[in-house]
Amino acid sequence: MIRRDMDNEAGARSDGLMIVSVIFIAAFTYIALTTNPVYTGVGVGDKVPELSGEIWDGQSWVEFDLYENLDFTWTEDSEDGTWYVIEFMDTNCGACQKSAPDFVPQQSKWLEPGSRSMPPDMDVQFIAVAFSLNPDADGWEYSQQEIKDFRQEYDHIFPYMDDLDNSNRDVWGIDYTPQYFLVAPNGIIEYASPEAAGDSVWDAMESVIPRGD
C-alpha cells in the first residue's frame, strides 16, 4: 500500500511537471509567433542605436537623449510624432564643410512652420553629431567652442551634439563622415546614407514623411 501511494504521488508529480512544461512551451511559442523583434543597428529597418549627450541649441548646452524622445508605439498611420535627421560629422572634415550649406534651404523647408506640409501634430528635427574623426590632427583643436563656431558659420539653426569623446560614434560604428540617417518617430531607420543607392536623405524625407491636407 505504501509503495502504491508513493508510485501514485510520483506519477502525479510527473503529470504536473508535464502540464507546466506544455504551458511554458505554448506560451513561448505564442510570444515568438506574435512578436516581431527588431534588430538594433544602423541599417534601414533597424531600431536606431542609443544617442545621448550634450547639445548646443544656440543658447546653451543641454542634455539630450534620443530614446526619451521617441514613441516606440508609433505606427505608419499615425498623424503625429517627430522624425529625426541625424548627421554624423566632423568640423575638420572637408566633405562636411562642403555639404554644410545644403542644410540651409532644407532647414527652412522642414523646420520652419508652413514650409512643407505635414499632418498638424507631426514635425521634423535635425541633429548634427560632431565627433573627432582625427583627434591628433595637426593645427586643429576639437572643442565645444569649435562646434559652436561651425554651427554659426554655416547659419544652422538646429542642435549640434558634442560627441568629441566618440562615445556615440563607437556605438553607431561610424568610420567616415558625413553620414546621414532618417529616423521615424518609433525609432526605426528609414534611410541610411551608407547603403543608399544615389538618393539623398532629402529625397528620402520627401518620399516617406507624410504630407498634410
Long-range contacts (C-beta under 8 A, 24 or more apart in sequence): 38-188, 41-189, 42-172, 42-173, 42-181, 42-189, 42-192, 42-194, 43-189, 43-192, 43-195, 44-189, 44-190, 44-191, 44-192, 44-195, 45-188, 45-189, 46-188, 46-189, 47-187, 47-188, 47-189, 48-181, 48-183, 48-187, 48-188, 48-189, 49-171, 49-172, 50-168, 50-171, 51-86, 51-127, 51-129, 51-161, 51-168, 51-171, 51-172, 52-168, 53-129, 53-161, 53-162, 53-163, 53-167, 53-168, 54-144, 54-161, 54-162, 55-127, 55-159, 55-160, 55-161, 55-162, 56-144, 56-147, 56-148, 56-151, 56-159, 56-160, 56-161, 56-162, 57-159, 58-151, 58-157, 58-159, 61-144, 61-162, 64-127, 64-159, 64-161, 66-127, 66-183, 66-187, 67-187, 70-183, 70-185, 70-186, 70-187, 71-185, 71-186, 72-186, 72-187, 73-186, 74-184, 74-185, 74-186, 75-186, 78-185, 79-119, 79-120, 79-121, 79-122, 79-210, 80-119, 80-121, 80-122, 80-185, 81-121, 81-122, 81-184, 81-185, 81-186, 82-122, 82-123, 82-124, 82-125, 82-185, 83-122, 83-123, 83-124, 83-125, 83-182, 83-183, 83-184, 83-185, 83-205, 83-209, 84-124, 84-125, 84-126, 84-127, 84-181, 84-182, 84-183, 85-110, 85-124, 85-125, 85-126, 85-127, 85-180, 85-181, 85-182, 85-183, 85-201, 85-205, 86-127, 86-129, 86-180, 86-181, 86-182, 86-183, 87-126, 87-127, 87-128, 87-129, 87-178, 87-179, 87-180, 87-181, 88-129, 88-131, 88-169, 88-172, 88-174, 88-177, 88-178, 88-179, 88-180, 89-128, 89-129, 89-130, 89-131, 89-177, 89-178, 90-130, 90-131, 90-132, 90-133, 90-134, 90-177, 91-130, 91-142, 91-146, 91-147, 91-150, 92-133, 92-134, 92-137, 92-140, 92-142, 93-133, 93-177, 93-178, 95-177, 95-178, 96-177, 96-178, 99-178, 100-150, 100-154, 100-156, 101-154, 102-202, 103-154, 103-156, 103-158, 104-154, 104-155, 104-156, 106-202, 107-156, 107-157, 107-158, 110-205, 111-157, 111-158, 116-211, 117-211, 117-212, 117-213, 118-209, 118-210, 118-211, 118-212, 119-210, 119-212, 120-212, 122-185, 122-209, 122-210, 122-212, 124-205, 124-209, 125-158, 125-159, 126-156, 126-158, 126-159, 127-158, 127-159, 127-160, 127-161, 128-156, 128-158, 128-159, 128-160, 128-161, 129-160, 129-161, 129-163, 129-168, 129-169, 130-160, 130-161, 130-162, 130-163, 130-164, 131-163, 131-164, 131-166, 131-168, 131-169, 131-174, 132-164, 132-166, 133-176, 133-177, 135-164, 135-166, 182-208, 184-208
